[in-house]
């Protein structure tokens, strides 16, 4: 068994006894994906909601300060969009001045991605996140940081469901903002990702 999805992954030779089971842990079951009243309220704030997470290995709280400033600048420039960002520092006041930003040390990622009110995902491109994105049909801006993420990002992008940025692009709020605007305003990204699920 391999943690891969042949419809999403790059073509490759496999032995006949290999069984791809990628996405086996992802669910569309509404009972498993039930959101708490707090998350439900956050998703109801605006018509557009973007999830932001760089995974559990590359913690956002340790990213260079200029990257954080750049992200906040993008969030501030898009007041009609709610941003839910995984930020591991408990009680951080980094985004207190932005009413459209919610920082959280943890969130129910699959349940949020399964909700039709969530519009897009800014992600590091870990295999779990890319699989959930494809399964839930959400477009993404993918910013790979390490390891398999550098392979996973173009794997999703080749299907037209996302835009890949280099992590050094986080220096430039314009690049991230432009990429977000593309996936939020061009329905082709959503449609192409939706076809994968």
Secondary structure by P-SEA (a helix, b strand, c coil): ccccccccccbbbbccccccccccccccccccccccaaaaaaaacccbbbbbbcccccccccccaaaaaaaaaaaaacccbbbbbbccccccccccccccbbbbcccaaaaaaaccccccccccccaaaaaaaaaaccccbbbbcccaaaaaaaaaaaaccbbbbcccccccaaaaaaaaaaaaccaaaaaaaaaac
